[in-house]
Amino acid sequence: MVASRLERDLDHPDDAARADLREAYDRGRQDERASRKRHPLGMTLTFIAALVGVVVLALAAVNGSFSRAGGVVDQNLNTAVTTAEPQVRDAAAQAGQSLRDAGQSVRQKAAESAG
């Protein structure tokens, strides 16, 4: 008789025991999430790598082979580098000139305030 009542109590825990179980479960979930934090930069790089892989697979399907798809990728990258190189060089030259102008301006103001 006592054993059957004890079994019923274990089968149907009271509200306090249920709350304790839910709290322990939630804490366990939070601990597990905290141990698996993802780095945003790592996820971004992974996504970009997956996107590049999909593009290469699509090019391989269109061109019929991976070697031709690789050639298409290489050709497009070379074109992009050739196009971007003068623009990058000009931007770097402009940035350098802006820094020189700013430096001269600071020197002039320092000389005026000192003299």
N, C-alpha and C positions, 0 to 999 in steps of 0.2 A: 504494500500500500504506500509506504513512504517512498519506495523506489519508483513507483509509477508517477508520483507527484514530482519527484526530483527530475525525472525524464521530461515531463511536461514543461517544467520551468526552463530546462535547457533548450527544448525545442522552440519555445516562445519566450525569448528574453523580454524583460520589461523595458519601458521607455528609456530609463537611465542607461541600461546596458546597450540599447540600440544607439543612443546618442554617443556613448563612448566608442562603440565600434565604428560609427560613421566618422567621428573625429580622428580616430587612429587611421582609418582608411584615407581620409583627406590629407592627413599629415604625410602618410607614405607616398601618396601621389605627388605632393609638393616637393618632398625630398628627392623623388626620382626625377622630376622635371628639373630641379635645380642642378642635379648631377649631369644633366644632358643639355646644358645651355649651348646654344649655337652662336657662333661668331658671325655677325652680319657680313663681314668682308669674305669670310670663307664660303658662306652660302652664295654670295654674289659671284665669286669666282667659279664655284661649282656650277651655278646656273649658266654662266657664260660658256664654260667648257662644254656643257651639255648642248647648248644652242649651236656652238661651232660643230659639234659632232653630228647634229641633225642636218646642218647645212651641207657638210661633207657627204653624208649619206644620200641626201637629195641630189647633189651634184653627181655622185656615183651612179645613181639610178638613171638620171637624165643622160649622162654621157656613156653609160654602159660599162664603165670600169673605174676602179679607184685611181689608177695611174693617170687617166685623162682628167678625172675630177681634181686630183692633186695639181696637175698642170694648170687647170683653170684657176684654182685657188692661188697658186704662185703668181700667175699672170696678173690677177686682180690685185694682189698685195704689192707687186712691183709697180703697177700703175698708181696705186694709192700713195706709195712712198715717193715716187717721182713727182706726183702732183703736190704733195704736202711739203716736201723738202724746201722749196723756195719760200713758201709762206712761213714756215717755222723759222727759217733764217732771217727773213724780214722782221718778224715779230721779235726775235731775240735782239736784232740790231736796234729796233725802236725802244725796247726795254732798256738796253744799255745806254742809249742816248738820253732817255728820260732820267736814268740814275745819275748820269754825268751832269745834266742840267740841274737836278735837285741838289747835288753836291756843291756845284758852283754857287747856287742861290744861298745855301746855308753858309758857305764861306764868306760871301759878300755881306750877309746880315751880321755875321760874327765880327767881321772887320769893321763894319759901320758902328756896331755897338761898343766895340773896344776902342775906337779912335775917335 
